[in-house]
């Protein structure tokens, strides 16, 4: 049970970002005392750290977040191997070779996603299905409904090493989402992990009808 609670705490911080012990306890439906005990253990293991934030009144609020080691607890699709392969590919075939690889991956994903989403007519259903597919690939994706559109939130980048080495992967995924969701929607990336944000977020809206 203790290991399970530790894992849930790490997942909560990864998915929702910095939080107080009270917020974590409420979200996980466990006592604040238990959460603080586990946070102390995770802190000793250098998986989480905290910052005391002063408010206008009262005591400072202690906010917890993952450390770099904490983020490394989540899968990264064998980053060292990926980086080695990309470096070798670029040495052998140059930028053109990398672009061909990215296009090949994009085409394979497009076919797989389109087959999964085929028959889902409404936008909400298509976005939900896309989030499900992305979560299966390790992106910890979720959908947030907002006004007349949606936010597709990816709390983890399972190809971060590859995307860092070649941002063509990020451009490819944005094209992929636009293609899969169809010409009647717009897709805009509003947060980008490689630009310093905690996660990647995509704003998805029905395209205005003229």
SULRAZI-V801701 format. One record per backbone hydrogen bond with DSSP energy under -0.5 kcal/mol. NH is the residue of the N-H (numbers start at 1). CO is the residue of the C=O. If there is no record, write none. Layout:
NH;CO
NH;CO
This chain:
5;1
6;2
7;3
8;4
9;5
10;6
11;7
12;8
13;9
14;10
15;11
16;12
17;13
19;64
24;20
25;21
26;22
27;23
28;24
29;25
30;25
35;31
36;32
37;33
38;34
39;35
40;36
41;37
42;38
43;39
44;40
45;41
46;43
47;42
48;42
49;65
51;63
53;51
53;61
54;52
61;53
62;60
63;51
63;61
64;19
65;49
67;47
71;67
72;68
73;70
74;71
81;78
82;78
83;79
84;80
85;81
86;82
87;83
88;84
89;85
90;86
91;87
92;88
93;89
94;90
97;93
98;94
99;95
100;96
101;97
102;98
103;99
104;100
105;101
106;102
107;103
108;104
109;105
110;106
111;107
112;108
113;109
114;110
115;111
116;112
117;113
118;114
120;117
121;119
126;122
127;123
128;124
129;125
130;126
131;127
132;128
133;129
134;130
135;131
136;132
137;133
137;134
138;135
139;134
142;153
144;151
146;149
149;146
150;204
151;144
152;202
153;142
153;151
154;200
155;140
155;153
156;139
158;156
160;157
163;159
164;160
165;161
166;162
169;166
171;167
172;168
173;169
174;170
175;171
176;172
177;173
178;174
179;175
180;176
181;177
182;178
185;182
186;205
188;203
190;188
190;201
191;201
195;192
196;193
197;192
200;154
201;191
202;152
203;188
204;150
204;202
205;186
206;148
207;184
